[in-house]
Amino acid sequence: MCQGLKDTFEHIGGVPPLVVFGNATEVGRRVCGEVKESDLFKAFRMHYGFEAAFANPDSGHEKGNVEGKVGWIRRNLFVPVPKVGSLKAFNEGMLAQCDK
C-alpha cells in the first residue's frame, strides 16, 4: 500500500491532504470500530503529511462511485488478462492508459 501511494503521489506531483480508504486491510486493523494503523503505515502517513479516513464497512453507499470505477478498470484494462514481462513497464503503461 505504501509503495503504491508513493508512486501515486509522484505521478500526480503532490500529496492530497486527505486519503480515504475503503477498508483498513492494508494499513492496519479495525478493532471495535476503530482503525489501528500499522507502525509502517503510520510512519509513512506522517512522513507525507496526509490524514487518513476510512469508509464505514457497513455503508456500501460510501464506496459506490469508487467500486464502479474499479469495475470499469477491471473490465477495460484487465480483460483479457494481460501478459506482463516487466512489472515496472506494465505499471507505467497502466498509468498512461488511466491518464487518458
Sequence and secondary structure as in RCSB ss.txt:
>XXXX:A:sequence
MCQGLKDTFEHIGGVPPLVVFGNATEVGRRVCGEVKESDLFKAFRMHYGFEAAFANPDSGHEKGNVEGKVGWIRR
NLFVPVPKVGSLKAFNEGMLAQCDK
>XXXX:A:secstr
 HHHHHHHHHHHTS  SEEEES STTTEEEETTEEEE HHHHHHHHHHT EEEE  TT GGGTHHHHHHHHHHHH
HHSSS    S HHHHHHHHHHHHH 
